[in-house]
Amino acid sequence: MAAKDGRKCMYLSDVRKHIEAAVTRELPNNIPYPAKRSLVQDFQETWEAHTMECFNRVQANFKKVLGELIRERFERFHHLRGIVGPTVMEQIALCALETEGRVKTILEYESALPFTQNTYYLGDRRVKQLSVYKQARAHSKRLAAEKGHLVSLEDQDEEDKMWRIGEDELSGKKAEFSFSAPRPPKMLSAKEQESLKNALAELIKLGYPVSEDDLGKLNKTDEFEEEMEVMAEVRAYFEVSYKRIIDYVPLAIDRHLLYALTSVLQGVLIEKLGLGSAQADARCTAYIAEDPHVVAERSELLGKRAKLEAVQKALFNFGL
């Protein structure tokens, strides 16, 4: 479901429809795996665009910095700059081509079948996220009970949409895909916070090491329990998957573009400049030869300086 700003948000009713559309011949209480996989693919669909944007920006800045350095260091030596500049840019292009392939391979790993051996973190995030959804759901039910009537799923979704859109507009954040949970519970008063701390302390004394985040598990089974479990599992895998991508993409760019250039550039420049040939001395002399106009101007200025120094010396001898 698309929000007003173009984001794709899913609510409980949307998740239910999504699961039902994926059902084939599963037994009851078995969530179809394709339903989960398609949700994973949904949150990954913009990763390639963001990744290539990152890569292109690094490449552009890399070219800009090196181009400025070449112009600054070889400004006086036009012949040398005419060889070094194009050679460096050519090597950047070759390294960028290799890097792009590596980055796309990383994206292919993530877009294949969902996989992780970090099962502890996946399970931990799933439990905590499910607790968050259950707490939010229980809060919506309490609000309905306080109003003295039941809120329909459509009304609840509309209420949540207004809260979610308003929150994003205030924060300035945009997300291409997310599960939308009902608005968060109100802040506890000081007295309620003290009661909560005491209750948790007593449970710990009895041998139940629980935290405030675990309290959502105490809520009764909800009619949308299955939907929330799917949401929690997909969200947990998102936490695992995005942590890989934000590390491996920069590492690939760093290794195969930035550092790769430094490892090949010296050898390529020696070959392009012909420094290993028999005419290396003559080539080097030509490379560092200055522009004739610059040489002539320097000679003229040196001649004027010599004349002024001679006049100054003559005046000094006459005691003036």
FENCOR-V220697 format. One record per residue. N is the residue number from 1. BURIAL is # if it has 9 or more other C-alpha atoms within 8 Angstrom, else .. D_LAST is the distance of its C-alpha to the last C-alpha in whole Angstrom. Layout:
<<N & BURIAL & D_LAST> <N & BURIAL & D_LAST>>
This chain:
<<1 & . & 94> <2 & . & 91> <3 & # & 90> <4 & . & 88> <5 & . & 85> <6 & . & 86> <7 & # & 86> <8 & # & 89> <9 & # & 91> <10 & # & 95> <11 & # & 97> <12 & # & 100> <13 & # & 102> <14 & # & 100> <15 & # & 100> <16 & # & 104> <17 & . & 104> <18 & # & 102> <19 & # & 104> <20 & . & 107> <21 & . & 106> <22 & # & 105> <23 & # & 108> <24 & . & 111> <25 & . & 113> <26 & . & 112> <27 & . & 114> <28 & . & 114> <29 & . & 111> <30 & . & 109> <31 & # & 106> <32 & # & 105> <33 & . & 102> <34 & . & 101> <35 & # & 100> <36 & # & 98> <37 & # & 96> <38 & . & 96> <39 & # & 94> <40 & # & 92> <41 & # & 91> <42 & . & 90> <43 & # & 87> <44 & . & 86> <45 & . & 86> <46 & . & 82> <47 & . & 81> <48 & # & 80> <49 & . & 78> <50 & . & 76> <51 & # & 75> <52 & . & 74> <53 & . & 72> <54 & . & 70> <55 & # & 70> <56 & . & 68> <57 & . & 66> <58 & . & 65> <59 & # & 65> <60 & . & 62> <61 & . & 60> <62 & # & 60> <63 & # & 59> <64 & . & 56> <65 & . & 55> <66 & . & 55> <67 & # & 53> <68 & . & 50> <69 & . & 50> <70 & # & 50> <71 & # & 48> <72 & . & 45> <73 & . & 45> <74 & # & 45> <75 & # & 43> <76 & . & 41> <77 & # & 44> <78 & # & 46> <79 & # & 49> <80 & # & 49> <81 & # & 50> <82 & . & 52> <83 & # & 55> <84 & # & 54> <85 & # & 55> <86 & . & 58> <87 & # & 59> <88 & # & 59> <89 & # & 60> <90 & . & 63> <91 & # & 64> <92 & # & 64> <93 & . & 66> <94 & . & 68> <95 & # & 68> <96 & # & 69> <97 & . & 72> <98 & # & 73> <99 & # & 72> <100 & # & 74> <101 & . & 77> <102 & # & 77> <103 & # & 77> <104 & # & 80> <105 & . & 82> <106 & # & 81> <107 & # & 82> <108 & . & 85> <109 & . & 86> <110 & # & 86> <111 & # & 88> <112 & . & 91> <113 & . & 94> <114 & . & 93> <115 & . & 92> <116 & . & 91> <117 & . & 92> <118 & . & 90> <119 & . & 93> <120 & . & 93> <121 & . & 90> <122 & # & 92> <123 & # & 95> <124 & . & 93> <125 & # & 91> <126 & # & 95> <127 & # & 96> <128 & # & 94> <129 & # & 93> <130 & # & 97> <131 & # & 97> <132 & # & 94> <133 & # & 97> <134 & # & 100> <135 & # & 98> <136 & # & 97> <137 & # & 100> <138 & # & 102> <139 & # & 100> <140 & # & 101> <141 & # & 104> <142 & . & 104> <143 & . & 102> <144 & # & 105> <145 & # & 108> <146 & . & 106> <147 & . & 107> <148 & . & 110> <149 & . & 110> <150 & . & 109> <151 & . & 106> <152 & . & 107> <153 & . & 105> <154 & . & 103> <155 & . & 103> <156 & # & 101> <157 & # & 99> <158 & . & 98> <159 & . & 97> <160 & # & 95> <161 & # & 93> <162 & . & 92> <163 & # & 90> <164 & # & 89> <165 & # & 87> <166 & . & 86> <167 & . & 85> <168 & # & 83> <169 & . & 81> <170 & . & 80> <171 & . & 78> <172 & . & 77> <173 & . & 78> <174 & . & 80> <175 & . & 83> <176 & . & 84> <177 & # & 87> <178 & # & 89> <179 & . & 92> <180 & # & 92> <181 & # & 94> <182 & # & 95> <183 & # & 93> <184 & . & 92> <185 & . & 94> <186 & . & 93> <187 & . & 91> <188 & . & 94> <189 & . & 94> <190 & . & 93> <191 & . & 97> <192 & . & 97> <193 & # & 94> <194 & . & 96> <195 & . & 99> <196 & . & 98> <197 & . & 96> <198 & . & 99> <199 & . & 101> <200 & # & 99> <201 & . & 99> <202 & . & 102> <203 & # & 103> <204 & # & 100> <205 & . & 102> <206 & . & 105> <207 & . & 103> <208 & . & 102> <209 & . & 98> <210 & # & 98> <211 & . & 95> <212 & . & 94> <213 & . & 94> <214 & # & 97> <215 & # & 99> <216 & # & 99> <217 & . & 102> <218 & . & 104> <219 & # & 105> <220 & . & 108> <221 & . & 108> <222 & . & 107> <223 & . & 109> <224 & . & 105> <225 & . & 105> <226 & . & 105> <227 & # & 102> <228 & # & 100> <229 & # & 100> <230 & # & 99> <231 & # & 96> <232 & # & 95> <233 & # & 96> <234 & # & 94> <235 & # & 91> <236 & # & 91> <237 & # & 90> <238 & # & 88> <239 & # & 86> <240 & # & 86> <241 & # & 85> <242 & . & 82> <243 & . & 81> <244 & . & 81> <245 & # & 79> <246 & . & 76> <247 & . & 76> <248 & # & 76> <249 & # & 75> <250 & . & 71> <251 & . & 72> <252 & # & 73> <253 & # & 70> <254 & # & 68> <255 & # & 69> <256 & # & 70> <257 & # & 67> <258 & # & 64> <259 & # & 65> <260 & # & 66> <261 & # & 63> <262 & . & 61> <263 & . & 64> <264 & . & 64> <265 & # & 60> <266 & . & 59> <267 & . & 62> <268 & # & 62> <269 & # & 58> <270 & # & 58> <271 & # & 61> <272 & # & 59> <273 & . & 56> <274 & # & 58> <275 & # & 56> <276 & . & 59> <277 & . & 60> <278 & . & 59> <279 & . & 56> <280 & # & 54> <281 & . & 51> <282 & . & 51> <283 & # & 52> <284 & # & 49> <285 & . & 46> <286 & . & 47> <287 & # & 48> <288 & # & 44> <289 & . & 43> <290 & # & 41> <291 & # & 41> <292 & . & 40> <293 & . & 38> <294 & . & 36> <295 & # & 35> <296 & . & 34> <297 & . & 32> <298 & . & 30> <299 & . & 29> <300 & . & 28> <301 & . & 26> <302 & . & 25> <303 & . & 24> <304 & . & 21> <305 & . & 20> <306 & . & 19> <307 & . & 17> <308 & . & 15> <309 & . & 15> <310 & . & 14> <311 & . & 11> <312 & . & 10> <313 & . & 10> <314 & . & 9> <315 & # & 5> <316 & . & 6> <317 & . & 8> <318 & . & 6> <319 & . & 4> <320 & . & 0>>
